[in-house]
Amino acid sequence: MKTMKKQCYFCASNTNSIDFKNAELIRKFIAPQAQIIRKARTGTCASHQRMLSEAIKRARFLGLVPFVRR
């Protein structure tokens, strides 16, 4: 039995860029251990997954999102 592929969240909302300052949105794509959730699990397309990972890394550097869970 085949499973349906999830539609990309960012393609569905017609988003061209992902802002690293939007911490609430970025937290949806981070696991409780502060790991970036993989593309197969979130359903994001490849181009948006690359933008998302870059935004998460920038937000971590500025302290908006944690590097690790305490």
CHARMM-style PDB file with segment names, atoms N, HN, CA, C and O in Angstrom:
ATOM      1  N   MET     1       0.830  -1.175   0.000  1.00  0.00      PROA
ATOM      2  CA  MET     1       0.000   0.000   0.000  1.00  0.00      PROA
ATOM      3  C   MET     1       0.877   1.242   0.000  1.00  0.00      PROA
ATOM      4  O   MET     1       1.738   1.392   0.866  1.00  0.00      PROA
ATOM      5  N   LYS     2       0.669   2.125  -0.953  1.00  0.00      PROA
ATOM      6  HN  LYS     2      -0.030   2.003  -1.657  1.00  0.00      PROA
ATOM      7  CA  LYS     2       1.457   3.349  -1.039  1.00  0.00      PROA
ATOM      8  C   LYS     2       0.890   4.398  -0.104  1.00  0.00      PROA
ATOM      9  O   LYS     2      -0.320   4.481   0.110  1.00  0.00      PROA
ATOM     10  N   THR     3       1.779   5.189   0.442  1.00  0.00      PROA
ATOM     11  HN  THR     3       2.761   5.122   0.269  1.00  0.00      PROA
ATOM     12  CA  THR     3       1.334   6.304   1.272  1.00  0.00      PROA
ATOM     13  C   THR     3       1.378   7.577   0.443  1.00  0.00      PROA
ATOM     14  O   THR     3       2.189   7.711  -0.473  1.00  0.00      PROA
ATOM     15  N   MET     4       0.518   8.484   0.769  1.00  0.00      PROA
ATOM     16  HN  MET     4      -0.141   8.375   1.513  1.00  0.00      PROA
ATOM     17  CA  MET     4       0.476   9.760   0.061  1.00  0.00      PROA
ATOM     18  C   MET     4       1.660  10.622   0.498  1.00  0.00      PROA
ATOM     19  O   MET     4       1.996  10.684   1.680  1.00  0.00      PROA
ATOM     20  N   LYS     5       2.275  11.276  -0.464  1.00  0.00      PROA
ATOM     21  HN  LYS     5       2.002  11.226  -1.424  1.00  0.00      PROA
ATOM     22  CA  LYS     5       3.381  12.160  -0.164  1.00  0.00      PROA
ATOM     23  C   LYS     5       2.826  13.479   0.373  1.00  0.00      PROA
ATOM     24  O   LYS     5       1.866  14.023  -0.173  1.00  0.00      PROA
ATOM     25  N   LYS     6       3.430  13.985   1.435  1.00  0.00      PROA
ATOM     26  HN  LYS     6       4.210  13.543   1.879  1.00  0.00      PROA
ATOM     27  CA  LYS     6       2.991  15.253   2.012  1.00  0.00      PROA
ATOM     28  C   LYS     6       3.337  16.391   1.065  1.00  0.00      PROA
ATOM     29  O   LYS     6       4.345  16.350   0.360  1.00  0.00      PROA
ATOM     30  N   GLN     7       2.490  17.397   1.064  1.00  0.00      PROA
ATOM     31  HN  GLN     7       1.671  17.430   1.637  1.00  0.00      PROA
ATOM     32  CA  GLN     7       2.775  18.569   0.248  1.00  0.00      PROA
ATOM     33  C   GLN     7       3.672  19.506   1.055  1.00  0.00      PROA
ATOM     34  O   GLN     7       3.542  19.621   2.273  1.00  0.00      PROA
ATOM     35  N   CYS     8       4.565  20.159   0.362  1.00  0.00      PROA
ATOM     36  HN  CYS     8       4.670  20.066  -0.628  1.00  0.00      PROA
ATOM     37  CA  CYS     8       5.494  21.085   0.992  1.00  0.00      PROA
ATOM     38  C   CYS     8       4.722  22.229   1.646  1.00  0.00      PROA
ATOM     39  O   CYS     8       3.875  22.851   1.004  1.00  0.00      PROA
ATOM     40  N   TYR     9       5.007  22.508   2.905  1.00  0.00      PROA
ATOM     41  HN  TYR     9       5.695  22.003   3.426  1.00  0.00      PROA
ATOM     42  CA  TYR     9       4.338  23.572   3.650  1.00  0.00      PROA
ATOM     43  C   TYR     9       4.575  24.930   3.001  1.00  0.00      PROA
ATOM     44  O   TYR     9       3.664  25.753   2.921  1.00  0.00      PROA
ATOM     45  N   PHE    10       5.788  25.158   2.543  1.00  0.00      PROA
ATOM     46  HN  PHE    10       6.529  24.490   2.608  1.00  0.00      PROA
ATOM     47  CA  PHE    10       6.154  26.454   1.980  1.00  0.00      PROA
ATOM     48  C   PHE    10       5.619  26.629   0.559  1.00  0.00      PROA
ATOM     49  O   PHE    10       5.266  27.743   0.172  1.00  0.00      PROA
ATOM     50  N   CYS    11       5.552  25.556  -0.220  1.00  0.00      PROA
ATOM     51  HN  CYS    11       5.839  24.651   0.094  1.00  0.00      PROA
ATOM     52  CA  CYS    11       4.968  25.643  -1.560  1.00  0.00      PROA
ATOM     53  C   CYS    11       3.467  25.894  -1.450  1.00  0.00      PROA
ATOM     54  O   CYS    11       2.907  26.657  -2.238  1.00  0.00      PROA
ATOM     55  N   ALA    12       2.811  25.257  -0.478  1.00  0.00      PROA
ATOM     56  HN  ALA    12       3.265  24.638   0.162  1.00  0.00      PROA
ATOM     57  CA  ALA    12       1.374  25.420  -0.305  1.00  0.00      PROA
ATOM     58  C   ALA    12       1.019  26.845   0.123  1.00  0.00      PROA
ATOM     59  O   ALA    12      -0.022  27.374  -0.264  1.00  0.00      PROA
ATOM     60  N   SER    13       1.893  27.462   0.925  1.00  0.00      PROA
ATOM     61  HN  SER    13       2.739  27.032   1.240  1.00  0.00      PROA
ATOM     62  CA  SER    13       1.627  28.828   1.382  1.00  0.00      PROA
ATOM     63  C   SER    13       2.250  29.867   0.457  1.00  0.00      PROA
ATOM     64  O   SER    13       2.212  31.062   0.747  1.00  0.00      PROA
ATOM     65  N   ASN    14       2.826  29.411  -0.662  1.00  0.00      PROA
ATOM     66  HN  ASN    14       2.857  28.440  -0.897  1.00  0.00      PROA
ATOM     67  CA  ASN    14       3.414  30.289  -1.678  1.00  0.00      PROA
ATOM     68  C   ASN    14       4.499  31.193  -1.097  1.00  0.00      PROA
ATOM     69  O   ASN    14       4.504  32.401  -1.332  1.00  0.00      PROA
ATOM     70  N   THR    15       5.419  30.596  -0.337  1.00  0.00      PROA
ATOM     71  HN  THR    15       5.415  29.614  -0.146  1.00  0.00      PROA
ATOM     72  CA  THR    15       6.515  31.322   0.293  1.00  0.00      PROA
ATOM     73  C   THR    15       7.758  31.235  -0.581  1.00  0.00      PROA
ATOM     74  O   THR    15       8.163  30.145  -0.983  1.00  0.00      PROA
ATOM     75  N   ASN    16       8.361  32.380  -0.874  1.00  0.00      PROA
ATOM     76  HN  ASN    16       8.031  33.266  -0.548  1.00  0.00      PROA
ATOM     77  CA  ASN    16       9.565  32.403  -1.702  1.00  0.00      PROA
ATOM     78  C   ASN    16      10.842  32.340  -0.868  1.00  0.00      PROA
ATOM     79  O   ASN    16      11.858  31.813  -1.322  1.00  0.00      PROA
ATOM     80  N   SER    17      10.791  32.877   0.354  1.00  0.00      PROA
ATOM     81  HN  SER    17       9.966  33.305   0.723  1.00  0.00      PROA
ATOM     82  CA  SER    17      11.971  32.851   1.210  1.00  0.00      PROA
ATOM     83  C   SER    17      11.546  32.544   2.640  1.00  0.00      PROA
ATOM     84  O   SER    17      10.410  32.803   3.037  1.00  0.00      PROA
ATOM     85  N   ILE    18      12.476  31.989   3.403  1.00  0.00      PROA
ATOM     86  HN  ILE    18      13.399  31.778   3.081  1.00  0.00      PROA
ATOM     87  CA  ILE    18      12.220  31.640   4.794  1.00  0.00      PROA
ATOM     88  C   ILE    18      13.045  32.585   5.660  1.00  0.00      PROA
ATOM     89  O   ILE    18      14.268  32.648   5.529  1.00  0.00      PROA
ATOM     90  N   ASP    19      12.381  33.312   6.537  1.00  0.00      PROA
ATOM     91  HN  ASP    19      11.388  33.261   6.644  1.00  0.00      PROA
ATOM     92  CA  ASP    19      13.044  34.305   7.377  1.00  0.00      PROA
ATOM     93  C   ASP    19      13.573  33.636   8.639  1.00  0.00      PROA
ATOM     94  O   ASP    19      12.820  32.974   9.352  1.00  0.00      PROA
ATOM     95  N   PHE    20      14.850  33.803   8.915  1.00  0.00      PROA
ATOM     96  HN  PHE    20      15.462  34.341   8.335  1.00  0.00      PROA
ATOM     97  CA  PHE    20      15.440  33.182  10.098  1.00  0.00      PROA
ATOM     98  C   PHE    20      14.986  33.852  11.381  1.00  0.00      PROA
ATOM     99  O   PHE    20      15.156  33.281  12.459  1.00  0.00      PROA
ATOM    100  N   LYS    21      14.413  35.044  11.299  1.00  0.00      PROA
ATOM    101  HN  LYS    21      14.274  35.507  10.424  1.00  0.00      PROA
ATOM    102  CA  LYS    21      13.944  35.755  12.488  1.00  0.00      PROA
ATOM    103  C   LYS    21      12.575  35.267  12.949  1.00  0.00      PROA
ATOM    104  O   LYS    21      12.135  35.616  14.044  1.00  0.00      PROA
ATOM    105  N   ASN    22      11.905  34.477  12.143  1.00  0.00      PROA
ATOM    106  HN  ASN    22      12.262  34.194  11.253  1.00  0.00      PROA
ATOM    107  CA  ASN    22      10.598  33.928  12.495  1.00  0.00      PROA
ATOM    108  C   ASN    22      10.808  32.619  13.263  1.00  0.00      PROA
ATOM    109  O   ASN    22      10.711  31.531  12.693  1.00  0.00      PROA
ATOM    110  N   ALA    23      11.093  32.739  14.553  1.00  0.00      PROA
ATOM    111  HN  ALA    23      11.171  33.622  15.015  1.00  0.00      PROA
ATOM    112  CA  ALA    23      11.452  31.582  15.367  1.00  0.00      PROA
ATOM    113  C   ALA    23      10.282  30.627  15.560  1.00  0.00      PROA
ATOM    114  O   ALA    23      10.493  29.419  15.667  1.00  0.00      PROA
ATOM    115  N   GLU    24       9.061  31.134  15.607  1.00  0.00      PROA
ATOM    116  HN  GLU    24       8.889  32.115  15.520  1.00  0.00      PROA
ATOM    117  CA  GLU    24       7.897  30.267  15.801  1.00  0.00      PROA
ATOM    118  C   GLU    24       7.732  29.288  14.637  1.00  0.00      PROA
ATOM    119  O   GLU    24       7.423  28.115  14.846  1.00  0.00      PROA
ATOM    120  N   LEU    25       7.935  29.765  13.433  1.00  0.00      PROA
ATOM    121  HN  LEU    25       8.185  30.718  13.263  1.00  0.00      PROA
ATOM    122  CA  LEU    25       7.831  28.909  12.256  1.00  0.00      PROA
ATOM    123  C   LEU    25       8.970  27.894  12.228  1.00  0.00      PROA
ATOM    124  O   LEU    25       8.758  26.723  11.911  1.00  0.00      PROA
ATOM    125  N   ILE    26      10.164  28.341  12.556  1.00  0.00      PROA
ATOM    126  HN  ILE    26      10.337  29.292  12.813  1.00  0.00      PROA
ATOM    127  CA  ILE    26      11.338  27.464  12.511  1.00  0.00      PROA
ATOM    128  C   ILE    26      11.236  26.352  13.542  1.00  0.00      PROA
ATOM    129  O   ILE    26      11.693  25.237  13.289  1.00  0.00      PROA
ATOM    130  N   ARG    27      10.647  26.630  14.700  1.00  0.00      PROA
ATOM    131  HN  ARG    27      10.276  27.535  14.906  1.00  0.00      PROA
ATOM    132  CA  ARG    27      10.527  25.614  15.752  1.00  0.00      PROA
ATOM    133  C   ARG    27       9.656  24.433  15.338  1.00  0.00      PROA
ATOM    134  O   ARG    27       9.786  23.345  15.899  1.00  0.00      PROA
ATOM    135  N   LYS    28       8.769  24.633  14.363  1.00  0.00      PROA
ATOM    136  HN  LYS    28       8.664  25.517  13.907  1.00  0.00      PROA
ATOM    137  CA  LYS    28       7.932  23.535  13.872  1.00  0.00      PROA
ATOM    138  C   LYS    28       8.760  22.475  13.163  1.00  0.00      PROA
ATOM    139  O   LYS    28       8.352  21.316  13.086  1.00  0.00      PROA
ATOM    140  N   PHE    29       9.915  22.861  12.649  1.00  0.00      PROA
ATOM    141  HN  PHE    29      10.247  23.802  12.712  1.00  0.00      PROA
ATOM    142  CA  PHE    29      10.745  21.962  11.864  1.00  0.00      PROA
ATOM    143  C   PHE    29      11.982  21.506  12.637  1.00  0.00      PROA
ATOM    144  O   PHE    29      12.952  21.037  12.041  1.00  0.00      PROA
ATOM    145  N   ILE    30      11.945  21.644  13.964  1.00  0.00      PROA
ATOM    146  HN  ILE    30      11.157  22.025  14.448  1.00  0.00      PROA
ATOM    147  CA  ILE    30      13.042  21.194  14.823  1.00  0.00      PROA
ATOM    148  C   ILE    30      12.482  20.172  15.808  1.00  0.00      PROA
ATOM    149  O   ILE    30      11.432  20.394  16.412  1.00  0.00      PROA
ATOM    150  N   ALA    31      13.178  19.061  15.967  1.00  0.00      PROA
ATOM    151  HN  ALA    31      14.031  18.880  15.477  1.00  0.00      PROA
ATOM    152  CA  ALA    31      12.781  18.013  16.905  1.00  0.00      PROA
ATOM    153  C   ALA    31      13.011  18.488  18.337  1.00  0.00      PROA
ATOM    154  O   ALA    31      13.734  19.461  18.551  1.00  0.00      PROA
ATOM    155  N   PRO    32      12.408  17.820  19.322  1.00  0.00      PROA
ATOM    156  CA  PRO    32      12.628  18.206  20.726  1.00  0.00      PROA
ATOM    157  C   PRO    32      14.099  18.183  21.160  1.00  0.00      PROA
ATOM    158  O   PRO    32      14.474  18.873  22.109  1.00  0.00      PROA
ATOM    159  N   GLN    33      14.929  17.397  20.473  1.00  0.00      PROA
ATOM    160  HN  GLN    33      14.625  16.837  19.703  1.00  0.00      PROA
ATOM    161  CA  GLN    33      16.357  17.365  20.777  1.00  0.00      PROA
ATOM    162  C   GLN    33      17.114  18.451  20.037  1.00  0.00      PROA
ATOM    163  O   GLN    33      18.345  18.456  20.035  1.00  0.00      PROA
ATOM    164  N   ALA    34      16.392  19.377  19.404  1.00  0.00      PROA
ATOM    165  HN  ALA    34      15.392  19.373  19.406  1.00  0.00      PROA
ATOM    166  CA  ALA    34      16.937  20.517  18.652  1.00  0.00      PROA
ATOM    167  C   ALA    34      17.637  20.090  17.367  1.00  0.00      PROA
ATOM    168  O   ALA    34      18.529  20.789  16.887  1.00  0.00      PROA
ATOM    169  N   GLN    35      17.239  18.945  16.805  1.00  0.00      PROA
ATOM    170  HN  GLN    35      16.514  18.377  17.195  1.00  0.00      PROA
ATOM    171  CA  GLN    35      17.777  18.502  15.530  1.00  0.00      PROA
ATOM    172  C   GLN    35      16.853  18.966  14.405  1.00  0.00      PROA
ATOM    173  O   GLN    35      15.643  19.088  14.596  1.00  0.00      PROA
ATOM    174  N   ILE    36      17.424  19.219  13.249  1.00  0.00      PROA
ATOM    175  HN  ILE    36      18.407  19.120  13.094  1.00  0.00      PROA
ATOM    176  CA  ILE    36      16.624  19.586  12.089  1.00  0.00      PROA
ATOM    177  C   ILE    36      15.910  18.327  11.597  1.00  0.00      PROA
ATOM    178  O   ILE    36      16.547  17.303  11.348  1.00  0.00      PROA
ATOM    179  N   ILE    37      14.589  18.407  11.459  1.00  0.00      PROA
ATOM    180  HN  ILE    37      14.071  19.239  11.662  1.00  0.00      PROA
ATOM    181  CA  ILE    37      13.815  17.247  11.010  1.00  0.00      PROA
ATOM    182  C   ILE    37      14.023  17.066   9.512  1.00  0.00      PROA
ATOM    183  O   ILE    37      13.999  18.037   8.756  1.00  0.00      PROA
ATOM    184  N   ARG    38      14.226  15.832   9.088  1.00  0.00      PROA
ATOM    185  HN  ARG    38      14.245  15.044   9.703  1.00  0.00      PROA
ATOM    186  CA  ARG    38      14.568  15.540   7.705  1.00  0.00      PROA
ATOM    187  C   ARG    38      13.395  15.790   6.761  1.00  0.00      PROA
ATOM    188  O   ARG    38      12.236  15.882   7.166  1.00  0.00      PROA
ATOM    189  N   LYS    39      13.747  15.891   5.515  1.00  0.00      PROA
ATOM    190  HN  LYS    39      14.689  15.815   5.186  1.00  0.00      PROA
ATOM    191  CA  LYS    39      12.806  16.228   4.451  1.00  0.00      PROA
ATOM    192  C   LYS    39      11.697  15.190   4.313  1.00  0.00      PROA
ATOM    193  O   LYS    39      10.546  15.552   4.072  1.00  0.00      PROA
ATOM    194  N   ALA    40      12.020  13.917   4.462  1.00  0.00      PROA
ATOM    195  HN  ALA    40      12.955  13.623   4.658  1.00  0.00      PROA
ATOM    196  CA  ALA    40      11.029  12.859   4.308  1.00  0.00      PROA
ATOM    197  C   ALA    40       9.953  12.919   5.382  1.00  0.00      PROA
ATOM    198  O   ALA    40       8.814  12.512   5.152  1.00  0.00      PROA
ATOM    199  N   ARG    41      10.308  13.416   6.530  1.00  0.00      PROA
ATOM    200  HN  ARG    41      11.233  13.746   6.717  1.00  0.00      PROA
ATOM    201  CA  ARG    41       9.357  13.483   7.650  1.00  0.00      PROA
ATOM    202  C   ARG    41       8.471  14.720   7.568  1.00  0.00      PROA
ATOM    203  O   ARG    41       7.275  14.643   7.849  1.00  0.00      PROA
ATOM    204  N   THR    42       9.044  15.857   7.186  1.00  0.00      PROA
ATOM    205  HN  THR    42      10.015  15.919   6.957  1.00  0.00      PROA
ATOM    206  CA  THR    42       8.273  17.094   7.143  1.00  0.00      PROA
ATOM    207  C   THR    42       7.517  17.253   5.839  1.00  0.00      PROA
ATOM    208  O   THR    42       6.482  17.919   5.808  1.00  0.00      PROA
ATOM    209  N   GLY    43       8.004  16.663   4.766  1.00  0.00      PROA
ATOM    210  HN  GLY    43       8.845  16.122   4.791  1.00  0.00      PROA
ATOM    211  CA  GLY    43       7.343  16.763   3.479  1.00  0.00      PROA
ATOM    212  C   GLY    43       7.740  17.988   2.687  1.00  0.00      PROA
ATOM    213  O   GLY    43       7.114  18.284   1.669  1.00  0.00      PROA
ATOM    214  N   THR    44       8.763  18.713   3.121  1.00  0.00      PROA
ATOM    215  HN  THR    44       9.272  18.472   3.948  1.00  0.00      PROA
ATOM    216  CA  THR    44       9.193  19.888   2.369  1.00  0.00      PROA
ATOM    217  C   THR    44       9.949  19.463   1.118  1.00  0.00      PROA
ATOM    218  O   THR    44      10.565  18.398   1.081  1.00  0.00      PROA
ATOM    219  N   CYS    45       9.895  20.308   0.100  1.00  0.00      PROA
ATOM    220  HN  CYS    45       9.395  21.173   0.130  1.00  0.00      PROA
ATOM    221  CA  CYS    45      10.628  20.007  -1.130  1.00  0.00      PROA
ATOM    222  C   CYS    45      12.114  20.312  -0.905  1.00  0.00      PROA
ATOM    223  O   CYS    45      12.484  20.917   0.101  1.00  0.00      PROA
ATOM    224  N   ALA    46      12.941  19.896  -1.831  1.00  0.00      PROA
ATOM    225  HN  ALA    46      12.640  19.404  -2.647  1.00  0.00      PROA
ATOM    226  CA  ALA    46      14.389  20.005  -1.660  1.00  0.00      PROA
ATOM    227  C   ALA    46      14.859  21.451  -1.551  1.00  0.00      PROA
ATOM    228  O   ALA    46      15.699  21.770  -0.709  1.00  0.00      PROA
ATOM    229  N   SER    47      14.327  22.321  -2.390  1.00  0.00      PROA
ATOM    230  HN  SER    47      13.645  22.062  -3.074  1.00  0.00      PROA
ATOM    231  CA  SER    47      14.782  23.713  -2.362  1.00  0.00      PROA
ATOM    232  C   SER    47      14.380  24.402  -1.068  1.00  0.00      PROA
ATOM    233  O   SER    47      15.163  25.170  -0.509  1.00  0.00      PROA
ATOM    234  N   HSD    48      13.171  24.138  -0.583  1.00  0.00      PROA
ATOM    235  HN  HSD    48      12.535  23.514  -1.037  1.00  0.00      PROA
ATOM    236  CA  HSD    48      12.750  24.749   0.674  1.00  0.00      PROA
ATOM    237  C   HSD    48      13.458  24.108   1.870  1.00  0.00      PROA
ATOM    238  O   HSD    48      13.677  24.778   2.879  1.00  0.00      PROA
ATOM    239  N   GLN    49      13.816  22.835   1.778  1.00  0.00      PROA
ATOM    240  HN  GLN    49      13.638  22.291   0.958  1.00  0.00      PROA
ATOM    241  CA  GLN    49      14.558  22.199   2.868  1.00  0.00      PROA
ATOM    242  C   GLN    49      15.945  22.823   2.997  1.00  0.00      PROA
ATOM    243  O   GLN    49      16.444  22.998   4.109  1.00  0.00      PROA
ATOM    244  N   ARG    50      16.568  23.158   1.877  1.00  0.00      PROA
ATOM    245  HN  ARG    50      16.164  23.016   0.974  1.00  0.00      PROA
ATOM    246  CA  ARG    50      17.876  23.821   1.936  1.00  0.00      PROA
ATOM    247  C   ARG    50      17.752  25.202   2.559  1.00  0.00      PROA
ATOM    248  O   ARG    50      18.575  25.590   3.388  1.00  0.00      PROA
ATOM    249  N   MET    51      16.714  25.950   2.158  1.00  0.00      PROA
ATOM    250  HN  MET    51      16.045  25.634   1.485  1.00  0.00      PROA
ATOM    251  CA  MET    51      16.490  27.279   2.745  1.00  0.00      PROA
ATOM    252  C   MET    51      16.168  27.179   4.230  1.00  0.00      PROA
ATOM    253  O   MET    51      16.621  28.001   5.027  1.00  0.00      PROA
ATOM    254  N   LEU    52      15.386  26.171   4.598  1.00  0.00      PROA
ATOM    255  HN  LEU    52      15.019  25.503   3.951  1.00  0.00      PROA
ATOM    256  CA  LEU    52      14.999  25.974   5.991  1.00  0.00      PROA
ATOM    257  C   LEU    52      16.200  25.647   6.861  1.00  0.00      PROA
ATOM    258  O   LEU    52      16.337  26.198   7.953  1.00  0.00      PROA
ATOM    259  N   SER    53      17.072  24.762   6.398  1.00  0.00      PROA
ATOM    260  HN  SER    53      16.961  24.314   5.510  1.00  0.00      PROA
ATOM    261  CA  SER    53      18.243  24.399   7.191  1.00  0.00      PROA
ATOM    262  C   SER    53      19.184  25.588   7.359  1.00  0.00      PROA
ATOM    263  O   SER    53      19.781  25.761   8.422  1.00  0.00      PROA
ATOM    264  N   GLU    54      19.320  26.404   6.321  1.00  0.00      PROA
ATOM    265  HN  GLU    54      18.835  26.263   5.457  1.00  0.00      PROA
ATOM    266  CA  GLU    54      20.147  27.607   6.415  1.00  0.00      PROA
ATOM    267  C   GLU    54      19.542  28.596   7.406  1.00  0.00      PROA
ATOM    268  O   GLU    54      20.272  29.217   8.178  1.00  0.00      PROA
ATOM    269  N   ALA    55      18.219  28.749   7.397  1.00  0.00      PROA
ATOM    270  HN  ALA    55      17.626  28.244   6.770  1.00  0.00      PROA
ATOM    271  CA  ALA    55      17.540  29.657   8.331  1.00  0.00      PROA
ATOM    272  C   ALA    55      17.676  29.165   9.766  1.00  0.00      PROA
ATOM    273  O   ALA    55      17.858  29.969  10.681  1.00  0.00      PROA
ATOM    274  N   ILE    56      17.590  27.854   9.973  1.00  0.00      PROA
ATOM    275  HN  ILE    56      17.443  27.201   9.230  1.00  0.00      PROA
ATOM    276  CA  ILE    56      17.743  27.293  11.319  1.00  0.00      PROA
ATOM    277  C   ILE    56      19.154  27.536  11.830  1.00  0.00      PROA
ATOM    278  O   ILE    56      19.338  27.901  12.992  1.00  0.00      PROA
ATOM    279  N   LYS    57      20.146  27.338  10.979  1.00  0.00      PROA
ATOM    280  HN  LYS    57      19.996  27.042  10.035  1.00  0.00      PROA
ATOM    281  CA  LYS    57      21.537  27.549  11.393  1.00  0.00      PROA
ATOM    282  C   LYS    57      21.805  29.008  11.726  1.00  0.00      PROA
ATOM    283  O   LYS    57      22.538  29.299  12.671  1.00  0.00      PROA
ATOM    284  N   ARG    58      21.224  29.929  10.965  1.00  0.00      PROA
ATOM    285  HN  ARG    58      20.629  29.693  10.196  1.00  0.00      PROA
ATOM    286  CA  ARG    58      21.385  31.353  11.261  1.00  0.00      PROA
ATOM    287  C   ARG    58      20.678  31.724  12.559  1.00  0.00      PROA
ATOM    288  O   ARG    58      21.207  32.504  13.351  1.00  0.00      PROA
ATOM    289  N   ALA    59      19.493  31.174  12.782  1.00  0.00      PROA
ATOM    290  HN  ALA    59      19.064  30.540  12.139  1.00  0.00      PROA
ATOM    291  CA  ALA    59      18.750  31.456  14.009  1.00  0.00      PROA
ATOM    292  C   ALA    59      19.477  30.887  15.226  1.00  0.00      PROA
ATOM    293  O   ALA    59      19.446  31.489  16.299  1.00  0.00      PROA
ATOM    294  N   ARG    60      20.122  29.748  15.073  1.00  0.00      PROA
ATOM    295  HN  ARG    60      20.147  29.259  14.201  1.00  0.00      PROA
ATOM    296  CA  ARG    60      20.912  29.183  16.171  1.00  0.00      PROA
ATOM    297  C   ARG    60      22.084  30.093  16.526  1.00  0.00      PROA
ATOM    298  O   ARG    60      22.385  30.314  17.699  1.00  0.00      PROA
ATOM    299  N   PHE    61      22.730  30.609  15.504  1.00  0.00      PROA
ATOM    300  HN  PHE    61      22.486  30.430  14.551  1.00  0.00      PROA
ATOM    301  CA  PHE    61      23.889  31.474  15.734  1.00  0.00      PROA
ATOM    302  C   PHE    61      23.495  32.736  16.495  1.00  0.00      PROA
ATOM    303  O   PHE    61      24.255  33.216  17.336  1.00  0.00      PROA
ATOM    304  N   LEU    62      22.308  33.277  16.205  1.00  0.00      PROA
ATOM    305  HN  LEU    62      21.691  32.888  15.521  1.00  0.00      PROA
ATOM    306  CA  LEU    62      21.837  34.481  16.882  1.00  0.00      PROA
ATOM    307  C   LEU    62      21.171  34.191  18.230  1.00  0.00      PROA
ATOM    308  O   LEU    62      20.866  35.118  18.980  1.00  0.00      PROA
ATOM    309  N   GLY    63      20.947  32.919  18.539  1.00  0.00      PROA
ATOM    310  HN  GLY    63      21.195  32.166  17.930  1.00  0.00      PROA
ATOM    311  CA  GLY    63      20.367  32.564  19.829  1.00  0.00      PROA
ATOM    312  C   GLY    63      18.857  32.539  19.829  1.00  0.00      PROA
ATOM    313  O   GLY    63      18.255  32.497  20.903  1.00  0.00      PROA
ATOM    314  N   LEU    64      18.217  32.563  18.674  1.00  0.00      PROA
ATOM    315  HN  LEU    64      18.706  32.598  17.802  1.00  0.00      PROA
ATOM    316  CA  LEU    64      16.763  32.517  18.608  1.00  0.00      PROA
ATOM    317  C   LEU    64      16.234  31.101  18.793  1.00  0.00      PROA
ATOM    318  O   LEU    64      15.122  30.897  19.279  1.00  0.00      PROA
ATOM    319  N   VAL    65      17.048  30.127  18.396  1.00  0.00      PROA
ATOM    320  HN  VAL    65      17.951  30.292  18.001  1.00  0.00      PROA
ATOM    321  CA  VAL    65      16.695  28.709  18.482  1.00  0.00      PROA
ATOM    322  C   VAL    65      17.871  27.996  19.134  1.00  0.00      PROA
ATOM    323  O   VAL    65      19.018  28.325  18.829  1.00  0.00      PROA
ATOM    324  N   PRO    66      17.634  27.029  20.022  1.00  0.00      PROA
ATOM    325  CA  PRO    66      18.761  26.381  20.704  1.00  0.00      PROA
ATOM    326  C   PRO    66      19.552  25.435  19.800  1.00  0.00      PROA
ATOM    327  O   PRO    66      19.026  24.874  18.839  1.00  0.00      PROA
ATOM    328  N   PHE    67      20.834  25.278  20.142  1.00  0.00      PROA
ATOM    329  HN  PHE    67      21.261  25.734  20.923  1.00  0.00      PROA
ATOM    330  CA  PHE    67      21.679  24.299  19.448  1.00  0.00      PROA
ATOM    331  C   PHE    67      21.359  22.888  19.913  1.00  0.00      PROA
ATOM    332  O   PHE    67      21.236  21.972  19.100  1.00  0.00      PROA
ATOM    333  N   VAL    68      21.225  22.715  21.219  1.00  0.00      PROA
ATOM    334  HN  VAL    68      21.325  23.459  21.880  1.00  0.00      PROA
ATOM    335  CA  VAL    68      20.933  21.409  21.808  1.00  0.00      PROA
ATOM    336  C   VAL    68      19.890  21.569  22.903  1.00  0.00      PROA
ATOM    337  O   VAL    68      19.670  22.663  23.423  1.00  0.00      PROA
ATOM    338  N   ARG    69      19.256  20.459  23.239  1.00  0.00      PROA
ATOM    339  HN  ARG    69      19.434  19.571  22.816  1.00  0.00      PROA
ATOM    340  CA  ARG    69      18.296  20.464  24.340  1.00  0.00      PROA
ATOM    341  C   ARG    69      19.045  20.275  25.657  1.00  0.00      PROA
ATOM    342  O   ARG    69      19.988  19.488  25.740  1.00  0.00      PROA
ATOM    343  N   ARG    70      18.629  20.980  26.645  1.00  0.00      PROA
ATOM    344  HN  ARG    70      17.864  21.620  26.578  1.00  0.00      PROA
ATOM    345  CA  ARG    70      19.298  20.846  27.962  1.00  0.00      PROA
ATOM    346  C   ARG    70      18.647  19.810  28.802  1.00  0.00      PROA
ATOM    347  OT1 ARG    70      19.078  19.569  29.930  1.00  0.00      PROA
TER     348      ARG     70
END
